[in-house]
Amino acid sequence: MARLDGKVALVPGAAQGLGAVFAKALADEGAKVALADIDDTGPAAAAVESDVAGAETLALETDVTDEASVQAMVDATLDRFGRLDILINNAAISGRIRTGPFEEITVEEWDQVMAVNVRGFFLCAKTSLKPMRAQQYGKIVQMASGTALRGAVGFLHYVSSKGAIVSMTRAMAREIGDGNITVNSIAPGLTLSETIQAKMHRDEWTKAGQMSIAGRSLKREERPDDLVGAMLYFASPDSDFVTGQCLVVDGGGINH
């Protein structure tokens, strides 16, 4: 029996990259999966159903910065599948961010990153909470970043937003544990998602990749599949007595 048989998972930010990989992994473990994104999730959902025998998916167009859109996402998931057990809080601006000294970050850039990476996580968790509380069970898994734990130069808005997720995870876990709901976060290193791969020809990203590998105990690039095990652990009953934690998955770059 698969670990997630009978469970329903919602993955914002699933049109590509980590979210698409996570959606397939959840379906592989027996979950029904709603894939949401501001971009078209139809191809990603179709790929899951093609790759995983018997998979049931739902493709949703969602703007995580908009409360009404997030509510519609959760409502559509409940209408289709009848419950919501797992939220993988993944929708974020990362590889598209302009890098540079923090004094050159504009207010508009700062606000955009915070709107998606912080308010979006807050809204998705807040809106998913009601059905989880009603069934007295839920798993919220939030994608943070190793940059929040070690500091990083050149994208203060992103690093700050991911630091907020680590703190949000801890506070939420304290607040909703009485509903038998766990909240945990994962802090990856520099991961070769599609967006990052497209940038690796640029000198600053090539250097960042080389520095990441040099600083790791395991001397290789990090790939999206490297994060699947941690995500499934937090999404499954294996972690029913684990909450408020931040697990670093970066090949041993940070000892946390």
Steps between C-alpha positions, in 0.01 A plus 500: 500500500635843403561746783248755375212281384173683559669835558454821300791734437504858375817633336510871415781587260467169313516607136869409484812452710481368855122521514454276196752250640324502837159447339622187323663366818180552698298321235755216499424456871126477434382857561250683286670823400380850418764695309467879516698783346461842348630328183320214323523178704323291238819354348645417843177333610483303175861387551417370848203303370712364214789397723308364800246226441163588648601852600222753557590865454337840481655794313425844645593855404577688821657827604629431851525872577123537462280376785196432282710301252649290782155435645379390156800263477417332830127489422567335163722240666231419756228490232702254294652278768291559811786570740843661534775328696828642371608848396841533335560876528732542203388793282776760505706742298860378496691447175333800338628743761745768389815472706715785627591711805210542738508879473412459132188291569195710420197523727296341221737202479501459879119513519456252215726242663334543839154479347568162338754342734351607833139615457440216254616238751290665773187503286540140380554374855221712647247387241601133522467501877119482521456160328805361682360606836159355412654157438752537789793420274730690270852540369644835396843487338665834422791558266757724668863535390847443635574863415285600799724303736844602373430838339567564134618796297313653212133433565402631840127504418499126423715408801279708730185340363635150564607596851139600557390150396724336761351722770146462366537122512603504865220734607232318299606165641450632854164649417328216315652187651186444707322429172737208431657704222877504450694784339859451386736663255774384264808712429664397171832614365536634147288253303511447125135559421408601146517871585844473658633278220402768250722747687807284549670636186529840671827562684345585837281189501784276381711633788214450746461139388871432537507657846200297610665172398832598659328574831313171519605175660351322196681644200234519232214714376168489682207383290124525562478126566738548795219678686228241444590278797483787750173625353337155518624451855330820615188428291454144626407335831873433550525850650177508702691600815735748330402865468651847495823371348723621218686223318801606295540298179813630332759223494655607827568864425333620821500312831177614663 
